[in-house]
Amino acid sequence: MPRLAVFHADNLAVLRALPDACVDLIYIDPPFNTGKAQRRTRLVTVRDDHGDRVGFKGQLYRTIRGETSGYEDRFEDFLGFLQPRMEEAYRILAPSGSLFFHLDYREIHYCKVMLDRIFGRASFINEIIWAYDYGARSRKRWPAKHDNILWYAKNPEEYTFNFEAMDRIPYMAPALVGPRKAALGKTPTDVWWHTIVSPNSREKTGYATQKPRGIIDRIVKVHSRPGDVLCDFFAGSGTLGESAMQLGRNALLVDSNLEAVRVMRRRFAGMDVEWRRGAARAADSLLTLKEASAEQRRALASEGGEAGPRAAKPVAERAGRGRARRDRTGMSTEGRDDQA
Ligand SMILES: C[S@@+](CC[C@H](N)C(=O)[O-])C[C@H]1O[C@@H](n2cnc3c(N)ncnc32)[C@H](O)[C@@H]1O
């Protein structure tokens, strides 16, 4: 059974308590330094004949404002805040591990220079653009509708890249490529079109900056193996943790915001989770995750079902299996050409 450990703590203290080279994949989505407070209020609707909303079959519903979650997203010295945490991230990554660093256009260029210094420029592999199309459109400049995700491999000669685990996306003009290719779909590029977590979606937790499972699942499937130990030390609503649990990985999550921890408690109800306050037991929790990981690997090996080996070098591109699944992944074909 995959396991989670969730820490309500400042992530620097937790990171400093962890041993070297102990996690296989780090995904983080730090505060974006937008200069604004990030807040969202949960809205719950209940059936009420005098309600203000019309729902299915014309029935009336009343809206109740639930709890507000959020955090301040304002830093005097953003890089000064991030740098010691990223140095620790590099230290705790396993030799074949990868970092995925998610931000937006406001600070990403400064952070890339900082990460190039910490990881070495050769370790920078890709900048993934997550493109979406939601919300207001500025009339004064091009509306910014993308986030940036930097991928660094600790060792650029050896890292996990499960090409076959990649989901496939539909061709925009399937008639041009023939039925076999059209049914198979094509592999994604470094531009990922995906909806944001919509206010009506089932995965919505109410946390202001929650990221979509479709984006995180793709990273987890391609860049880690079943039984690996993953880490998100800016966990928010715990999207990486949920993805890890459902895909057979273990994860250590940290957030300093009590509201984030409350959201995670709801999200992970019924799952095998160790809850910790403060960083004191971080090394012990990591050990427990490592033991779970070793057990899962033994079970996978005995079933002969271990996920592919780590790529000694970037895996040669070859056609994978599976069909294009636009609806289930939430990925869209918008903006893509039809190169195979
Ligand atoms: C952009 S949100 C992460 C959202 C998350 N990816 C999700 O899908 O819900 C950033 C999170 O970092 C947390 N955070 C900020 N500073 C922190 C610190 N020093 N230690 C731990 N967590 C911190 C905030 O409380 C916030 O929940």
The ligand as a Gaussian input file, in Angstrom:
#p B3LYP/6-31G(d) Opt

LIG

0 1
 C        0.720000      27.622000      -4.832000
 S        0.331000      26.819000      -3.332000
 C        0.477000      25.090000      -3.728000
 C       -0.770000      24.528000      -4.354000
 C       -0.695000      23.034000      -4.614000
 N        0.203000      22.714000      -5.709000
 C       -2.073000      22.455000      -4.898000
 O       -2.272000      21.803000      -5.940000
 O       -2.970000      22.671000      -4.092000
 C        1.767000      27.150000      -2.364000
 C        1.700000      26.640000      -0.944000
 O        2.955000      26.878000      -0.319000
 C        2.705000      27.042000       1.081000
 N        3.904000      27.647000       1.698000
 C        4.364000      28.912000       1.553000
 N        5.487000      29.096000       2.277000
 C        5.761000      27.894000       2.870000
 C        6.794000      27.451000       3.733000
 N        7.791000      28.254000       4.116000
 N        6.758000      26.171000       4.170000
 C        5.742000      25.336000       3.773000
 N        4.739000      25.713000       2.958000
 C        4.744000      26.985000       2.503000
 C        1.457000      27.909000       1.106000
 O        0.792000      27.780000       2.351000
 C        0.663000      27.310000      -0.062000
 O       -0.264000      26.348000       0.402000

